[in-house]
Amino acid sequence: MGRACKAYIAGAFEHPTRHAVDQSVAQLHAEVARGALADAGLSKDDVDGYFCAGDAPGLGGLSMVEYMGLDVRYVDSTDTGGSAYVVHLGHAAEAIAAGKCSVALITLAGRPRAAAKATLPDYDNDTPDTAFETPFNQMIVNNYAMAAMRHRHEFATTAEQLAWIKVAASHHAQHNEHAMLRKVVTVEDVVNSPMISDPLHRLDCCVVSDGGGAIVMVSPEIAKSLGDRCVKVMGQGEAVKTTNRGQVDLTFTAGVKSGAIGFEEAGLTPADIDMVTIYDSFTITVLITLEDLGFCEKGQGGRFVSDGNLISGVGKLPFNTDGGGLCNNHPSNRGSMTKIIEAVRQLRGEAHPRVQVPDCTFALAHGSGGLISTRLCSATAILGRNDA
Amino acid sequence: MSASYPDYPIPAPALDAQPFWDGTALGKLLLKRCTDCGEIHYYPRAICPYCFSSATEWYEATGRGTIYSFSVMRRAPVSYVIAYVRLEEGVTMMTNIIDCNFDTLAIDDSVKVVFHPIKGGFSLPLFTPA
């Protein structure tokens, strides 16, 4: 039985598509919902809470509740960008604990690849910050590149160290039949790939893909009836970091706070974690996040990720064992749902045998949403095996 | 050296930030400070983000600062430098560094503001090596 927890993840499903040429966004949401409910052993009519973010079409969750024919008594459409699904995970656990719902469905889906579209915040004159950023041709990649540049300046982080993160992801992706990029790459491959925005090369950047994923969360009572594939939600934390009124500091993210909150709720420390899944929009995102979560000292991320330390079976801290956003997929340009799903696979012992972490008891799933050098919401979930 | 410039999107300022853009059109870099708590903030707002006072006032910055971070965007029709510049007044603003050697630019370099007219009557506060 192990420790008590507020809620369990009973079902998880990742859409196999990476290029949804002839599927609508609503259809993709429904397909991942169906997959996660089947995985849980539940039906659509069991769902009484629905969670989605800005990738879902329509107003809040309303259009998707209608499209899927749900009848819910709890709805939450909090949108914090790519971290939204780890935010939802925490909110769903709270709602379940409060008795507001007992079977919570969280979906993510999108087709930015088929639609040939990347996402930046809407540009309008009601959003107060964009007039001070967009005119300078801020893109997603050069926003992240500025954080990487500052990290290099303060801590002497090298391009080769960043490259190790991509190398580790590629070692895992070779075993994932659905991954977009399955070729194992070397540090040299990464640093010799074209420079996109200094110091980030093409292979420091994640893929653009279609697809999606969903999880189903349930109360402890329902989890008991569903068997030992249910995964425990041990703790969750979320926090927002901004340009802080002009006191910009690019060396850390809100993961410092979200991680501390999540670990405290779980009663665990980084030393207890057997593997991590971290939203890897860019290599630098992972490096800074590992420091922020306490897996190494601030500034030591470069050393920590080097020499295969993130490769399952090789290093001390296996990460993104599905290949992550750097190699596997990045549905709707939002990376945290797939992070939850791979952590669930690991805790069930259902990851690919070549990347499965032996006796995986506790895993951490982390999302970052927004932009690392301006406004970012970090969310951290600590998950445990059914008997943890 | 960069001989040509990228296309600049036109700012869509919120109402309480319009004086900033009126200032740049006149060659002035205006900041907001709070006369209640004394703090300077950026980007400029009607309500002080330190103490929530409405007693915020515009004043002209020196236009000098240092590069806090930057990146040369290579994958663009015309390469350009995005940067955060820390002004002498203590706040950091996003901008572009222009008329410089991209390959020797460094964090902590001293820079000064230049006003670059674009479409729509706007002038962007960009920076160049001091």
Interface residues (C-beta under 8 A of the other chain):
Chain A: Y123 D124 N125 D126 T127 P128 D129 T130 A131 F132 E133 T134 P135 F136 N137 Q138 M139 V141 N142 N143 A145 M146 A147 A148 M149 R150 H153 P194 M195 I196 S197 D198 P199 L200 T243 R245 G246 Q247 V248 L250 S373 T374
Chain B: P6 Y8 P9 I10 P11 A12 P13 A14 L15 D16 A17 W21 E39 I40 H41 Y42 Y43 R45 P49 Y50 Y68 S69 F70 S71 V72 M73 R74 R75 A76 Y80 I82 A83 Y84 R86 G90 V91 T92 M93 M94 T95 N96 I107 I118 F122 L124 L126
